[in-house]
Amino acid sequence: MAGESSFDVVSKVDRQEVDNALNQTAKEIGQRYDFRGTGASIEWSGQQDVVLKACSEDRVAAVLDVFQTKLIRRGVSLKALDCGEPHQSGKEYRIEGSLKEGLTQENAKKLTKLIRDEGPRGIKAQITGDEVRVSSKSRDDLQTAIALLKGADLDVALQFVNYR
């Protein structure tokens, strides 16, 4: 018989996919007629931060909508993007957003508690850094735990890696 099987629950963002979505958004707002003359733009502001700019509050919200659509099409969860409210900065309106990566201790504790309370018996969840390792003797129990976590209403994007 094989030993224990396990998988890791992580919250990571594919930076290349986000970069592609940002570039597609910049290209689209440069070509669309309704964005002409609005000074609309989107750009990186550091490693994990995005800045959206336009001349009015509704135009900057429209840029955000286009960006979110591109992220969804590229398979990036919107839970990984944390955006603020539009605020005025001089003559332009801005939305500043950042990418959330890694599980916080609070979210990791929520995951382990959920697995412990509602998951199958004989399954173990252990926090290691910014990820959670889930292990069990039964692979079916691990599949049940994955389904449980996918169905849970959490404010982080979860990925399941290292399934062994």
C-alpha positions as CSV (number, residue, x, y, z in Angstrom):
1,M,0.0,0.0,0.0
2,A,1.1,3.5,-0.7
3,G,1.7,6.0,2.2
4,E,-0.1,9.3,2.7
5,S,-1.2,11.4,-0.2
6,S,-1.1,15.2,0.0
7,F,-1.6,18.5,-1.8
8,D,-0.8,22.1,-1.1
9,V,-3.3,25.0,-1.0
10,V,-1.6,28.2,-2.2
11,S,-2.7,31.6,-3.4
12,K,-0.4,32.7,-6.3
13,V,-1.0,34.8,-9.3
14,D,0.5,34.1,-12.7
15,R,2.3,37.4,-13.2
16,Q,2.7,36.9,-17.0
17,E,-1.0,36.4,-17.4
18,V,-1.7,39.6,-15.5
19,D,0.9,41.5,-17.5
20,N,-0.7,40.2,-20.7
21,A,-4.2,41.3,-19.5
22,L,-2.8,44.8,-18.6
23,N,-1.1,45.1,-22.1
24,Q,-4.4,44.0,-23.8
25,T,-6.3,46.5,-21.8
26,A,-3.9,49.4,-22.6
27,K,-4.2,48.4,-26.3
28,E,-8.0,48.3,-26.2
29,I,-8.4,51.7,-24.4
30,G,-6.0,53.2,-27.0
31,Q,-8.2,52.0,-29.9
32,R,-11.8,52.3,-28.6
33,Y,-13.7,55.3,-29.6
34,D,-15.4,55.9,-26.2
35,F,-11.9,56.3,-24.6
36,R,-10.6,58.9,-27.1
37,G,-9.7,62.2,-25.4
38,T,-10.3,60.9,-21.9
39,G,-6.6,60.5,-21.0
40,A,-7.4,56.9,-20.0
41,S,-4.4,54.7,-19.2
42,I,-3.4,51.7,-17.2
43,E,0.2,50.9,-16.0
44,W,2.3,49.1,-13.5
45,S,3.3,51.0,-10.4
46,G,5.9,48.8,-8.8
47,Q,6.0,45.0,-8.7
48,Q,2.4,44.2,-7.5
49,D,0.5,47.5,-8.0
50,V,-1.6,48.8,-10.9
51,V,-2.7,52.4,-11.5
52,L,-5.7,53.2,-13.7
53,K,-6.2,56.8,-14.8
54,A,-8.9,58.8,-16.7
55,C,-10.5,62.3,-16.8
56,S,-13.7,61.2,-15.2
57,E,-14.9,58.8,-12.5
58,D,-17.1,56.8,-14.9
59,R,-14.3,56.5,-17.5
60,V,-11.8,55.1,-14.9
61,A,-14.4,52.7,-13.8
62,A,-14.8,51.6,-17.4
63,V,-11.1,51.0,-17.7
64,L,-11.3,48.8,-14.5
65,D,-14.2,46.9,-16.1
66,V,-12.1,46.2,-19.3
67,F,-9.1,45.1,-17.2
68,Q,-11.3,42.8,-15.1
69,T,-12.7,41.3,-18.3
70,K,-9.3,40.6,-19.6
71,L,-8.2,39.0,-16.4
72,I,-11.2,36.7,-16.4
73,R,-10.5,35.6,-20.0
74,R,-6.9,34.8,-19.0
75,G,-8.0,32.7,-16.1
76,V,-6.9,35.0,-13.3
77,S,-9.3,35.2,-10.4
78,L,-10.6,38.6,-9.5
79,K,-10.1,37.8,-5.9
80,A,-6.4,38.2,-6.5
81,L,-7.0,41.9,-7.5
82,D,-7.6,44.4,-4.7
83,C,-8.8,47.7,-6.0
84,G,-9.7,50.9,-4.2
85,E,-12.4,53.4,-5.0
86,P,-11.9,56.1,-7.7
87,H,-10.4,59.3,-6.2
88,Q,-9.4,62.6,-7.8
89,S,-5.8,63.4,-8.2
90,G,-5.4,66.8,-9.7
91,K,-7.5,66.9,-12.9
92,E,-7.7,63.1,-13.3
93,Y,-9.3,60.3,-11.5
94,R,-7.3,57.3,-10.3
95,I,-7.9,53.8,-9.1
96,E,-5.0,52.0,-7.5
97,G,-5.0,48.3,-7.2
98,S,-2.7,45.6,-6.0
99,L,-2.3,41.9,-6.5
100,K,-2.7,39.7,-3.5
101,E,-0.4,36.7,-3.3
102,G,0.1,34.2,-0.5
103,L,-2.2,33.1,2.3
104,T,-2.3,35.3,5.4
105,Q,-2.1,33.5,8.7
106,E,-5.8,34.4,9.3
107,N,-6.9,32.9,6.0
108,A,-4.7,29.8,6.5
109,K,-6.4,29.3,9.9
110,K,-9.8,29.6,8.3
111,L,-8.9,26.9,5.7
112,T,-7.6,24.5,8.3
113,K,-10.6,25.0,10.6
114,L,-12.9,24.5,7.6
115,I,-11.1,21.2,6.7
116,R,-11.1,20.1,10.3
117,D,-14.8,20.9,10.9
118,E,-16.5,19.9,7.6
119,G,-13.9,17.7,5.9
120,P,-13.7,13.9,6.0
121,R,-12.3,12.2,9.0
122,G,-8.6,11.2,8.9
123,I,-7.6,14.3,6.9
124,K,-4.9,16.6,8.3
125,A,-4.2,20.2,7.5
126,Q,-1.0,21.9,8.4
127,I,0.1,25.5,7.9
128,T,3.6,26.0,6.4
129,G,4.5,29.6,5.7
130,D,2.0,31.0,3.3
131,E,0.5,27.7,2.2
132,V,-1.5,24.9,3.7
133,R,-0.5,21.2,3.3
134,V,-3.4,18.8,3.4
135,S,-2.7,15.1,3.7
136,S,-4.6,11.9,4.1
137,K,-4.3,8.2,3.5
138,S,-7.2,8.3,1.1
139,R,-7.1,10.1,-2.2
140,D,-10.9,10.3,-2.3
141,D,-10.8,12.3,1.0
142,L,-8.3,14.7,-0.7
143,Q,-10.7,15.1,-3.6
144,T,-13.5,15.8,-1.2
145,A,-11.4,18.4,0.6
146,I,-10.6,20.1,-2.7
147,A,-14.3,20.3,-3.6
148,L,-15.1,21.6,-0.1
149,L,-12.5,24.4,-0.4
150,K,-13.6,25.3,-4.0
151,G,-17.2,25.7,-2.7
152,A,-16.2,27.8,0.3
153,D,-16.8,31.5,0.1
154,L,-13.3,32.9,0.9
155,D,-11.8,36.2,-0.1
156,V,-8.7,34.7,-1.6
157,A,-8.0,32.9,-4.9
158,L,-6.9,29.3,-4.2
159,Q,-4.8,26.9,-6.2
160,F,-4.1,23.3,-5.5
161,V,-0.6,22.2,-6.3
162,N,1.8,19.3,-5.6
163,Y,-0.9,16.7,-5.6
164,R,0.8,13.4,-4.7
